């Protein structure tokens, strides 16, 4: 759990940490979180390992990764 504070520093609520994590992250942020090179993530995309079912999202030319879906796929061993 993590505390949520108002501008004066008073704790107003406690929420699970995973609710504070960004929903979509960049390839570089993803690579940093899992300790890999961002080129590894791009290779997974190019090779078809990282798909929509495993958290890959496209917004125009921009690529984002849905962190929780990606992390679940990684934990199940579907990417490595």
C-alpha positions, 0 to 999 in steps of 0.5 A: 500500500502507498499513501496518497497525500494532499498538497499540504502533505496530509495522508488522505488515502491508502491505495495499492501500489499497482494502481499508482503505476502508469497503465501504458509505458514506453519501450524504454521505460519497459526495458528499464523496469525489467533490466533489458536493453530497449533494443531487446523489446524492439526485437521482440516486436519485430520478431512477433514475440511481443504482440497485442495479446502480450501488451503491445499497443500502437497509437499512430506511429507511437508504440506503448506497452500495457505494463500489467499485461506485459508483466504477466506474459513475462512472468509466464515465460511467454517472451523469453 
